[in-house]
Amino acid sequence: MIQLENISRIFTVGDQQVAALRDIDLSLGAGEYLSIMGPSGSGKSTLLNLIGLLDRPTGGVYRLDGGNVTDLNDEQQAQVRREKIGFVFQSFHLVPRLTAAMNIELPLVLAGIAVEERKLRVAELLQNYGLADRAGHRPDQLSGGQRQRVAIARATVMRPSVLLADEPTGNLDRTTGGEVLKLLEQLVKENIALVIVTHDAEIGGRAARQLHMLDGRIVSDDARQT
């Protein structure tokens, strides 16, 4: 589903060039559960941004669902991102003035989905994530765990093939974070590929496959028996 071939990403800082990613080769199939770990500056977030089409590689080829997405223009990449990729962030990134239901519905509105279909999908996710009684609440009226559940619902309402999570439990206590991880892991059973970036070895160790990065390179790619 995801195929990265000899990917590099070089940033220009002043009069110097900094290699954030070097010679990255990575394949990820449908329903795989991958964690990306490494110290700060190792390239974890840069790699996640490239997979999510939020950034472009300096070199190499990125294929998604068999199509080369490397050289698509901004509008084409935005369409692929909207249809195939979901994002969950540490800081939730919910729209403050919108209710939980409206935040979840927003990607459907932007995609031009019919009102009846939007309402059905939102109601289903609110029920599945235990948020039915919070549908009319704004983010500032929700707990951290509830906000992240709304964010996960929003990320999956378009039924993506891959979900990218950047430190998804970073702003949550351990118990709530564990509940959020279980929700994310349930998506793997629905054949959604899950990629989690984390500094926490315990969280990273839950994944069936663990990628370790250092200085922009993949230094190990380990799969455990499940």
VOGU-3710 file (C-alpha; in Angstrom, 3 decimals, decimal comma):
1> miqlenisri> 0,000/0,000/0,000  2,798/2,420/0,972  6,127/2,142/-0,835  9,002/4,549/-0,220  12,065/4,132/-2,428  15,362/5,898/-1,677  13,587/8,865/-0,067  15,648/11,828/1,069  14,654/15,195/2,544  17,138/18,038/2,704
11> ftvgdqqvaa> 16,411/21,388/4,352  18,398/24,547/3,735  19,233/26,360/6,959  21,087/29,575/6,291  23,967/28,609/4,012  23,962/24,973/5,125  22,023/21,929/3,992  20,655/19,568/6,633  19,657/16,030/5,683  16,530/15,176/7,705
21> lrdidlslga> 15,998/11,888/5,850  18,617/9,787/4,100  18,002/6,864/1,719  14,718/5,728/3,258  13,218/2,496/1,889  9,959/1,410/3,496  7,004/-0,798/2,581  3,773/-0,859/4,581  0,779/-3,056/3,864  -2,917/-2,679/4,629
31> geylsimgps> -3,736/-3,340/8,280  -0,103/-3,139/9,451  0,685/-1,594/12,838  3,967/0,314/12,771  5,630/2,487/15,389  8,425/4,926/14,525  10,842/5,660/17,360  14,076/7,523/17,859  15,547/10,553/19,644  14,569/14,131/18,824
41> gsgkstllnl> 15,965/15,145/15,453  16,149/11,573/14,171  13,659/12,226/11,349  10,513/10,624/12,795  8,150/13,532/12,240  9,663/14,379/8,860  9,018/10,813/7,719  5,456/10,952/9,023  4,842/14,254/7,229  6,110/12,788/3,959
51> iglldrptgg> 3,893/9,715/4,291  0,991/12,051/5,025  1,740/14,221/1,960  2,262/17,235/4,197  5,795/17,569/2,852  7,644/16,555/-0,313  10,863/14,543/-0,582  13,992/16,061/-2,075  14,676/12,759/-3,825  13,189/9,305/-4,245
61> vyrldggnvt> 9,756/7,920/-5,090  6,618/7,557/-2,947  3,878/5,196/-4,109  0,507/4,955/-2,371  -1,978/2,242/-3,327  0,089/1,582/-6,442  0,108/5,185/-7,677  3,128/7,480/-7,761  2,199/10,464/-5,581  5,668/12,029/-5,511
71> dlndeqqaqv> 5,128/14,589/-8,237  1,424/15,318/-7,863  0,585/19,011/-7,641  -0,713/20,504/-4,400  -4,361/20,103/-5,350  -3,902/16,462/-6,372  -1,989/15,674/-3,192  -4,720/17,320/-1,118  -7,321/15,077/-2,751  -5,282/11,924/-2,071
81> rrekigfvfq> -4,701/13,062/1,505  -8,411/13,716/2,022  -9,479/10,353/0,616  -6,785/7,997/1,869  -4,985/9,423/4,928  -6,177/10,271/8,433  -4,201/12,270/11,020  -4,229/12,269/14,826  -2,043/14,803/16,646  -0,802/15,252/20,207
91> sfhlvprlta> -2,631/18,575/20,543  -5,919/17,346/18,997  -6,201/20,281/16,528  -9,971/20,514/16,863  -11,786/23,655/15,692  -12,644/25,460/18,975  -15,938/27,004/17,859  -17,362/23,757/16,434  -19,128/21,073/18,447  -17,813/17,519/18,631
101> amnielplvl> -20,264/16,408/15,937  -19,354/19,334/13,690  -15,616/18,662/14,080  -16,138/15,046/13,041  -18,323/16,098/10,122  -15,898/18,721/8,785  -13,891/16,430/6,420  -17,151/15,172/4,924  -18,316/18,733/4,307  -15,027/19,614/2,602
111> agiaveerkl> -15,290/16,478/0,463  -18,816/17,374/-0,670  -20,481/14,298/0,851  -24,301/14,474/0,875  -25,934/15,675/4,107  -27,775/12,396/4,778  -24,579/10,352/4,459  -22,683/12,830/6,655  -25,232/12,571/9,465  -25,209/8,759/9,339
121> rvaellqnyg> -21,403/8,513/9,508  -21,091/11,071/12,309  -23,818/9,439/14,402  -22,158/6,033/13,982  -18,761/7,298/15,113  -20,188/9,257/18,054  -21,846/6,042/19,218  -18,801/3,835/18,594  -16,473/6,154/20,516  -18,802/6,766/23,449
131> ladraghrpd> -19,403/10,388/22,515  -23,114/10,389/21,751  -23,874/12,462/24,853  -21,106/14,923/23,964  -22,136/15,583/20,351  -23,190/19,177/21,052  -20,215/20,090/23,238  -17,333/22,269/22,062  -13,720/21,135/22,633  -13,315/23,355/25,720
141> qlsggqrqrv> -16,233/21,465/27,280  -14,576/18,065/26,767  -11,895/16,191/28,684  -8,549/15,446/27,023  -9,559/11,859/26,345  -12,864/12,940/24,839  -11,107/15,478/22,617  -8,725/12,832/21,319  -11,631/10,472/20,642  -13,290/13,250/18,637
151> aiaratvmrp> -10,001/13,721/16,764  -9,808/9,996/15,980  -13,417/10,002/14,788  -12,669/12,986/12,552  -9,546/11,240/11,215  -11,479/8,090/10,275  -14,800/9,529/9,076  -13,544/9,500/5,458  -12,595/5,813/5,893  -8,892/6,214/5,079
161> svlladeptg> -6,540/3,373/4,251  -3,823/4,704/6,585  -3,950/6,554/9,909  -0,936/8,580/11,046  -0,671/9,390/14,759  2,002/11,792/16,056  2,470/11,309/19,829  -1,303/10,706/20,190  -1,138/10,196/23,968  1,391/12,953/24,722
171> nldrttggev> -1,177/15,249/26,396  -3,037/12,491/28,248  -2,549/10,699/31,549  -1,456/7,062/31,349  -4,908/5,556/31,889  -6,618/7,774/29,326  -3,701/7,310/26,953  -4,098/3,550/27,195  -7,776/3,852/26,297  -6,917/5,989/23,263
181> lklleqlvke> -4,305/3,466/22,118  -6,859/0,665/22,308  -9,197/2,680/20,087  -6,421/3,234/17,568  -5,412/-0,421/17,643  -8,988/-1,483/16,983  -8,695/0,253/13,598  -5,961/-2,199/12,554  -8,581/-4,957/12,748  -10,568/-2,951/10,201
191> nialvivthd> -7,599/-3,225/7,781  -6,455/0,358/8,316  -2,673/0,734/8,451  -1,668/2,483/11,682  1,589/4,431/11,994  2,448/5,910/15,404  5,375/8,230/16,103  6,371/8,119/19,754  9,250/8,797/22,156  7,787/6,223/24,574
201> aeiggraarq> 9,358/2,780/24,161  6,441/1,152/25,992  3,924/2,639/23,542  6,143/1,851/20,568  6,556/-1,705/21,775  2,830/-2,336/21,430  3,121/-2,180/17,636  3,572/-5,364/15,649  6,436/-3,674/13,815  8,893/-1,133/15,210
211> lhmldgrivs> 11,053/1,225/13,200  14,013/2,902/14,933  15,559/6,003/13,399  18,799/7,881/13,981  20,231/10,843/12,062  17,640/10,570/9,317  18,167/6,867/8,671  16,269/3,712/9,567  18,673/1,780/11,797  16,353/-1,118/12,600
221> ddarqt> 13,032/-2,476/11,396  11,756/-5,181/13,728  8,579/-7,240/13,639  7,383/-9,217/16,645  5,230/-12,300/16,687  1,523/-11,497/17,277
//
